Amino acid sequence: MRKTLFWILGIALILLIGWITFLYYGTYSEGVRAGTVIKLSRKGVVFKTWEGQLNIRSFGAVNSNNSLSETFEFSIESDQEHIIKTLEEVSLSGERVNLHYIERYRVLPWRGSTRYFITKIERSPQKKPASEEDAERAPFK
């Protein structure tokens, strides 16, 4: 009897560890969203996580009068310092970006508040200030 109970508990523990591992590393989908970063914050009571919002500006593609329906909420893993720094820069400049993300199966509180995690950022090409463009077009004196 004791041996059977030990085997049942062992199998249940292995299944539980397998399920948690699947939820932690499993990816449901991947994608790209384009827009401007309107919010980036580090928040949480017990677990501090990086969270943000992207203004998609769908130009009428979303059939709603609510401007919040045009935002994409995302999380950034704490070890992604380069991504956090770049997001801080583009949120202050208002620059349009493409955010590559993965969607996880479940929200785990120590990872973030959303199922969407940013993996890569593509910044839009920098435009030259108007004075530089004018100087390039002006004939040599």
Secondary structure, 3 states (H helix, E strand, C coil): CHHHHHHHHHHHHHHHHHHHHHHHHCEEEEEEEEEEEEEEEEECCCCCEEEEEEECCCCCCCCCCCHHHHEEEEEECCCCHHHHHHHHHHHHHCCEEEEEEEEECCCCCCCCCCCEEEEEEEECCCCCCHHHHHHHHCCCC
